[in-house]
Amino acid sequence: MYVRNARNREEVWLLDHIEAMGVDDAAFRSRDYVIAADEAGNEKTGFGRVRVHRTDDGEFCELTGIGVLEGWRGQGVGAHVIERLVDRAADEEFTTVYSLTDEPEYLEQFGFDRVATDDLPDKLAERLDVKREGSVPEAVPTRVDVGAFTMPSRLRERFKHAAEDSEDEEPAAEESSEDFGIDTENATYKYDTG
């Protein structure tokens, strides 16, 4: 497993999964995303985004649009997406990263702390209102100092050995000629040698 920057050609894949999961897609730009992938088959397993808000009071960094595909949950994929996003924020010289989430307990294991709404920069307070009115009514503001981010060793180990959990998936249905509109009793075939 590894996490890398998203490529422009993955825009459709990202938009499809963002919509399917009901994840925040405001001001979508594929270049802001990272993608987790399985090394064996290069199958995409999760994603997340760094969103920079530029204001007269400065720039603020928000982690948003984080999602893990169903068969890959509980294996450290989301944790490593978040780690990569925090690293990107640090590369862009941000010292603090915010996230507006309905799962603050998940982020707290990495060193994120809850923030009072009054302590948020104005732009992020506005974003919080929008998220609460839209896709994440239970959103809670959190933040972490980039240097205080920690990755629990149990999540690092899970990620090293992650594999798709296919127990919940239905077996693929076998396709028949009728699925393609072919009348098998009356059809003639161009290359029929019988």
N, C-alpha and C positions, 0 to 999 in steps of 0.2 A: 504494500500500500504506500502511496505517496500523495502529496498535495502540490499542485502546480497552478500557475496563473492560467486563467481561461483564455481560450483562443477565440478570435472573431467568428470563426466558422461554427462555434459551439453555441452561438446565440439562440438558435431555435431550440436546441436541447434544453438550455437554461430556462427559456421562457415557458416551454411545455411543462417542466417540472415545478417551476415557481407557481404557475397557475394551478397545477394539480394539487400542490400542497397548500395553496392559499397563502404563500409567503409574500412578504412585502416586496413590491417591484417598482416603487416610486423612482422616477428619474433613472430608469434602467440604462446601464452601459455595461456591456459584457466585459470590457477591460478592467472593470472594478472587481471582478469576481475571481475566486480561486476555485479549483475543482479537485476533489479527492478522487483517486482512481486506483483500481486494483492492478498491480503490476502484471499478473499472470495473463489476463485478457484485455487489459487496458479499459476495463469497464468503469464508467463513471459511477461513483457511489455517493457523492455529496458535494455541496457547494456553499459558498458564503461570499459576502461582499464587504468591502471597506467603502464607506460613503463619506466624503469630505464636504463639510458645510463651511463655505467662506462667507464671513460677515464683516461688518465694519469693526467689530470687537475682536476679530481674529479668526482662525480656522479651528474647526472642531471635527474630530474623527468619530464616526459611528460604525459599529459592526451591525450589519443587518442582512436580511435575506438569506438566513442560514437554514439549510435543509439537508437531510440525509435520507436516501432512498430506503424504502421499507425493509428490504432484506438485509440491510447493512447497519441497522440501528443497534445500539448497545455494544458496539465494538470499538469505540474510540474514534470513529470517523469524524463526528462533529467536533470532538476535542481538538483533533489535529487541524481541522479547518479553522477553528478559532485561533489556534496557535499561529498558523500561517498568516491569518489576518492581522494579528497583533504584531507579528514580525514586519509585515508590510507597513503598518502604521509607524513602527519604530524607524524603518528605512526612510519614511517620509518626514522624520524628525518630530513626530507627535510623542508627547510624554504621557498623555492620558487618552484612553479610549473609552467611549461610551457605548452602551447597548440598551435599547428600549425593548424589553422582552416580557413575555408572560411566564417565563421559566427562570426567575432570578436565582433559584436554588442551584440550578445546573451551573450557571456562571460563577456562583460563589466558590465552587470548588477550585477555580482557577485564580482566585484572589479578587474577583469583582466584589464591590460593595454597593449596596443600595444607596441611592442619592435622593434627597428630598427634592421635590419638584422646584421649589424656590431656589435651590442651589444649582440648577441646570442653566447653561447658557440659554439666552432667549430663543435662539434658533432650534435648539433641541427641545425646549419646552413646547414650542409650536409643533414640532414633529411628534412629540408625545401625545398632544391633543388630537392630531390627525390620526395617529395609530389607534388611539382609544376609540375614536369615532368610527373607525373603519375595521380593519382586519384583526386588530389585537386589543379588544376592549379591556383586558386585564393587564395591559402593559405596565411595567415597573421600570423606572430608570436605574441603570447601574453604571459603574465605571471602574476602571482599573488603571493604576499607574503601570506603564509598559514594563518597567523594571521589576514590578511586584508580581507579574504574571507567572504562575507555576503550572506545570503539567503533572498531575498525579501519575505516579509510576504504573499503577494498575491500568490506566487508560493507554499509556505508551505500550505496554505489553499486549493489551487487547488489539491495538492497531497493527502491531507486527504480525499477528496471526489471524487477522480478520478474514472472514470468508462469508460469502452470501448465504444467508439463512433461507433455504428454499422450502422449508416445511409449510409455510403459509401459502405458497403459490399453488395454483391449480395446474395440473398437468396440461400441456398444450394439446388442444383438440386436433385430431388428425383431419386434414382437409380432404374433401372428396371432390369429384368432378362436378357434382351438383352445386357446390359452393361457388364455382366459377361459371355457372349457367350452362353447363354442358349436359345435354340429354344423352345419357350413356346408351340408351336403347336404340336411338335413331341416328346417332352421330356417325359420320364417316371421317376418317382421318387421312390427311394428305399423304402421310408416310406409312400407311397401313400396308404391311407386307403379307397379310393373311389371306 
